[in-house]
Amino acid sequence: MTEVAKGILEVGTNGAGEVVVNHPDLMPDEYGVGHIVFSVSQAQNLASLLLRKAGEAASELQEKHRKGA
């Protein structure tokens, strides 16, 4: 298992045309709800990253359909 940095969001795709966001250190509050708070800059960077990963996921779906799967 690889080391995971605390407070780091991992954004990727699962190879099936879906974008996946992992937060390895999310601690739920007393109501069982986890919160992620972003600065303006962090939110803008996340939005940009999500758009890039959505493009990758769309490409995965196109490739899957091209192969007839």
TORNURO-926454 format. One record per atom (N, C-alpha, C): residue number from 0; chain; atom name; x, y, z. Coordinates in steps of 0.05 Angstrom, whole numbers, always signed. Layout:
(NUM,'A','CA',(X,Y,Z))
...
//
This chain:
(0,'A','N',(+17,-24,+0))
(0,'A','CA',(+0,+0,+0))
(0,'A','C',(+18,+25,+0))
(1,'A','N',(+11,+45,-15))
(1,'A','CA',(+26,+69,-17))
(1,'A','C',(+19,+88,+6))
(2,'A','N',(+38,+106,+13))
(2,'A','CA',(+33,+126,+33))
(2,'A','C',(+14,+147,+21))
(3,'A','N',(-5,+156,+37))
(3,'A','CA',(-24,+176,+29))
(3,'A','C',(-20,+201,+45))
(4,'A','N',(-17,+224,+31))
(4,'A','CA',(-13,+249,+44))
(4,'A','C',(-39,+259,+56))
(5,'A','N',(-38,+268,+81))
(5,'A','CA',(-62,+278,+94))
(5,'A','C',(-71,+304,+81))
(6,'A','N',(-98,+307,+79))
(6,'A','CA',(-109,+332,+68))
(6,'A','C',(-106,+335,+38))
(7,'A','N',(-100,+313,+24))
(7,'A','CA',(-96,+314,-5))
(7,'A','C',(-120,+300,-18))
(8,'A','N',(-133,+314,-37))
(8,'A','CA',(-154,+301,-53))
(8,'A','C',(-140,+287,-76))
(9,'A','N',(-150,+263,-82))
(9,'A','CA',(-140,+249,-106))
(9,'A','C',(-163,+249,-126))
(10,'A','N',(-157,+258,-150))
(10,'A','CA',(-177,+259,-171))
(10,'A','C',(-167,+243,-195))
(11,'A','N',(-184,+225,-204))
(11,'A','CA',(-176,+209,-227))
(11,'A','C',(-200,+197,-240))
(12,'A','N',(-196,+177,-257))
(12,'A','CA',(-217,+162,-269))
(12,'A','C',(-215,+133,-262))
(13,'A','N',(-236,+118,-265))
(13,'A','CA',(-235,+90,-258))
(13,'A','C',(-233,+72,-282))
(14,'A','N',(-229,+84,-306))
(14,'A','CA',(-227,+67,-330))
(14,'A','C',(-253,+60,-342))
(15,'A','N',(-275,+67,-329))
(15,'A','CA',(-302,+60,-339))
(15,'A','C',(-318,+86,-345))
(16,'A','N',(-304,+107,-350))
(16,'A','CA',(-318,+132,-358))
(16,'A','C',(-329,+147,-335))
(17,'A','N',(-318,+144,-311))
(17,'A','CA',(-327,+158,-287))
(17,'A','C',(-304,+173,-274))
(18,'A','N',(-309,+196,-263))
(18,'A','CA',(-290,+211,-248))
(18,'A','C',(-292,+204,-219))
(19,'A','N',(-270,+199,-206))
(19,'A','CA',(-269,+190,-178))
(19,'A','C',(-253,+211,-162))
(20,'A','N',(-264,+219,-139))
(20,'A','CA',(-250,+237,-121))
(20,'A','C',(-248,+222,-94))
(21,'A','N',(-223,+219,-85))
(21,'A','CA',(-218,+207,-59))
(21,'A','C',(-207,+227,-40))
(22,'A','N',(-216,+227,-15))
(22,'A','CA',(-204,+243,+6))
(22,'A','C',(-197,+223,+28))
(23,'A','N',(-171,+216,+30))
(23,'A','CA',(-163,+195,+48))
(23,'A','C',(-165,+201,+77))
(24,'A','N',(-170,+226,+85))
(24,'A','CA',(-169,+234,+113))
(24,'A','C',(-194,+249,+121))
(25,'A','N',(-217,+242,+109))
(25,'A','CA',(-242,+257,+115))
(25,'A','C',(-253,+247,+141))
(26,'A','N',(-257,+265,+160))
(26,'A','CA',(-267,+258,+186))
(26,'A','C',(-296,+269,+189))
(27,'A','N',(-316,+251,+191))
(27,'A','CA',(-343,+261,+194))
(27,'A','C',(-348,+275,+220))
(28,'A','N',(-366,+294,+220))
(28,'A','CA',(-373,+308,+245))
(28,'A','C',(-393,+291,+261))
(29,'A','N',(-403,+303,+283))
(29,'A','CA',(-421,+288,+301))
(29,'A','C',(-447,+279,+287))
(30,'A','N',(-453,+291,+264))
(30,'A','CA',(-477,+283,+249))
(30,'A','C',(-471,+263,+227))
(31,'A','N',(-445,+255,+225))
(31,'A','CA',(-437,+235,+205))
(31,'A','C',(-432,+247,+178))
(32,'A','N',(-429,+274,+177))
(32,'A','CA',(-425,+288,+152))
(32,'A','C',(-396,+297,+150))
(33,'A','N',(-383,+292,+128))
(33,'A','CA',(-356,+301,+123))
(33,'A','C',(-357,+327,+107))
(34,'A','N',(-340,+345,+114))
(34,'A','CA',(-339,+371,+100))
(34,'A','C',(-312,+375,+88))
(35,'A','N',(-311,+386,+64))
(35,'A','CA',(-286,+395,+52))
(35,'A','C',(-290,+424,+46))
(36,'A','N',(-272,+441,+56))
(36,'A','CA',(-273,+470,+53))
(36,'A','C',(-250,+479,+35))
(37,'A','N',(-257,+495,+15))
(37,'A','CA',(-237,+504,-4))
(37,'A','C',(-235,+534,-4))
(38,'A','N',(-210,+544,-7))
(38,'A','CA',(-206,+572,-13))
(38,'A','C',(-216,+577,-41))
(39,'A','N',(-218,+602,-49))
(39,'A','CA',(-226,+608,-77))
(39,'A','C',(-206,+596,-97))
(40,'A','N',(-181,+599,-92))
(40,'A','CA',(-161,+588,-110))
(40,'A','C',(-162,+558,-111))
(41,'A','N',(-165,+545,-88))
(41,'A','CA',(-167,+515,-88))
(41,'A','C',(-192,+506,-103))
(42,'A','N',(-214,+520,-99))
(42,'A','CA',(-239,+512,-113))
(42,'A','C',(-236,+516,-143))
(43,'A','N',(-223,+537,-152))
(43,'A','CA',(-218,+541,-181))
(43,'A','C',(-200,+519,-192))
(44,'A','N',(-179,+512,-177))
(44,'A','CA',(-161,+491,-186))
(44,'A','C',(-175,+464,-187))
(45,'A','N',(-192,+458,-167))
(45,'A','CA',(-207,+433,-167))
(45,'A','C',(-226,+433,-191))
(46,'A','N',(-240,+455,-197))
(46,'A','CA',(-258,+456,-219))
(46,'A','C',(-243,+450,-245))
(47,'A','N',(-220,+462,-248))
(47,'A','CA',(-204,+457,-272))
(47,'A','C',(-195,+428,-275))
(48,'A','N',(-187,+416,-252))
(48,'A','CA',(-179,+388,-252))
(48,'A','C',(-202,+370,-258))
(49,'A','N',(-226,+376,-247))
(49,'A','CA',(-249,+359,-252))
(49,'A','C',(-257,+361,-282))
(50,'A','N',(-255,+384,-294))
(50,'A','CA',(-260,+386,-323))
(50,'A','C',(-241,+369,-339))
(51,'A','N',(-215,+370,-332))
(51,'A','CA',(-195,+353,-346))
(51,'A','C',(-202,+324,-343))
(52,'A','N',(-208,+315,-319))
(52,'A','CA',(-214,+287,-314))
(52,'A','C',(-240,+279,-327))
(53,'A','N',(-259,+297,-328))
(53,'A','CA',(-284,+290,-343))
(53,'A','C',(-278,+285,-372))
(54,'A','N',(-260,+301,-384))
(54,'A','CA',(-252,+296,-411))
(54,'A','C',(-239,+269,-415))
(55,'A','N',(-222,+261,-395))
(55,'A','CA',(-209,+235,-396))
(55,'A','C',(-230,+213,-394))
(56,'A','N',(-250,+217,-376))
(56,'A','CA',(-271,+197,-373))
(56,'A','C',(-287,+194,-398))
(57,'A','N',(-293,+217,-411))
(57,'A','CA',(-308,+216,-437))
(57,'A','C',(-292,+201,-458))
(58,'A','N',(-266,+205,-458))
(58,'A','CA',(-249,+190,-477))
(58,'A','C',(-249,+160,-471))
(59,'A','N',(-250,+153,-445))
(59,'A','CA',(-252,+124,-438))
(59,'A','C',(-277,+112,-449))
(60,'A','N',(-299,+127,-446))
(60,'A','CA',(-325,+117,-457))
(60,'A','C',(-324,+114,-487))
(61,'A','N',(-313,+134,-500))
(61,'A','CA',(-311,+133,-530))
(61,'A','C',(-294,+109,-538))
(62,'A','N',(-272,+104,-524))
(62,'A','CA',(-255,+81,-531))
(62,'A','C',(-269,+55,-526))
(63,'A','N',(-284,+54,-504))
(63,'A','CA',(-299,+30,-498))
(63,'A','C',(-320,+24,-520))
(64,'A','N',(-334,+45,-529))
(64,'A','CA',(-354,+41,-550))
(64,'A','C',(-341,+35,-576))
(65,'A','N',(-317,+46,-581))
(65,'A','CA',(-303,+41,-606))
(65,'A','C',(-295,+12,-608))
(66,'A','N',(-288,+0,-585))
(66,'A','CA',(-280,-28,-584))
(66,'A','C',(-304,-47,-583))
(67,'A','N',(-328,-35,-581))
(67,'A','CA',(-352,-51,-581))
(67,'A','C',(-358,-65,-554))
(68,'A','N',(-347,-54,-533))
(68,'A','CA',(-351,-67,-507))
(68,'A','C',(-377,-57,-495))
//
